[in-house]
Amino acid sequence: MEFNAETLGVVNASGETVYSYTKDQNNDALWRVVYRKKTVSKYAKDVLNIFLPAGYPHSVTQDYKPYQIYDSLQAFSSSIAGMLSSRAVLQGMGVGDAGSSATGAVLLTVFQEGTGRIATILFAHYFGQAIEPECKFYRFSADLFNDTALLLDILTPALPHYPKIMALCASGILRSLCGAAAGAAKASLSSHFAKNGNLAELNAKDGSQETVITLMGMLAGSLFVRVVEGRQAVWCWMLILIGIHLWTNYKAVRSVQMRTLNRQRASIVTHEYRKSGAILRPEQVAQRESILFWKAPPINFCQTFSQEMTVDASDLDCLRSKNYFIAGHGTGPERTIVLRGSATGGATSKDALKAYMEALGGVGGRVDLDEDQVFWNALSSAGWKLNTGALETGPAMRLVC
């Protein structure tokens, strides 16, 4: 609530005045509500607020808006493409064909769902820990899985019986992988966007946005399936819709400015500091990082000690003093980072970042990573979260000594 000598104003979380009070002309001790007539723009804003987090735009990060715009566009095009593919699947299963068996269609659906669920379990087991550090990669990869499944669906009416079954099962597997990757990546992105402990509400509002966009896409898709007939027309429109879908997805992911230092972002920050002495901010790094294709340096965090690895006294000294040591592999460029574990916690996320930067070649002699607190303060001031781990993409193994 805002005060001055003559008026009182009640503001919401976004700073907008929702009620005003003014002193009564006949009684200075009495305050009366000032009612304002709502305009068309005000009503439109009220409707828009139904789908936005409370306190928007102050309750979310600045990259929330461009991401949601592109995400809505991709959901719209995906809904239309999905209806075209659904019709193709029904045709492939023999809907409208008197010789088709309903039982056979049901068994095929069960087989398709079963293989998809098994794929989801295996994907979560092998890639689950890598999704949060590389959420932008997996968010875009999910749509590649989905669009490949759409193309397989379009193929099914023209395929013989057994290849058709294989195509439908492959499509189900790809959709399951899409759901697993997109769901996990979306959780990480939502955590990034939320600023004021409003993660649950942000996810709920995102669901509302997706529901409306999907409904609009289904309405538009209903017109498409009536108008677009013939194999050539279906393929032409499907390729156009998939192109729009992938482009808008790429723009959505590209707009995200993650504040955690994963391997690629840490490499970009380190190399720029070695080159110019400047510390890049998250929005600057977001413009440079690659979404799909990035050649990672041959640096890994130790995930198993079954491999041949020698540990000498100097390594143990490093492990006790710095909480990590870096093991080489002969004369090759490969490096393996071994982190220390202990009953009191051992290596931290900051230790892992120090080790990775050291394995990259340090920061060109500009700073001692172990002693220069100014460097780490500068990273923090630039907007980077140093206490959030985003470097390890597999089982977090620690050596206790």
LINSUL-V934533 format. One line per field, one symbol per residue. psi: psi as a letter, one per 40 degrees, with the letter a starting at -180 (. if undefined). Layout:
BEGIN
psi->???
END
This chain:
BEGIN
psi->hiiaddiihhiadeehhdiiiiihdehdehhihhhhhhidddddddddedeiiheheeeiieedddddddddddddddddddddddddddddeehehdeihdddddddddddddddddddddddddedeedddfdddddddddddddddddddddddeiidddddddddddddddddddddddddddddddddhdfffddddddddddddddddddddddddddeddhiiddddddddddddddddddddddddehgieigadddddddddddddeeihiidddddddiiddhhhiifhihheieeihhhhadddddddddeeiihhigbeieiihhhiiiidedaiidddddddddddeeaffedihdddgdddddddddeeiheehhedheahgiihh.
END
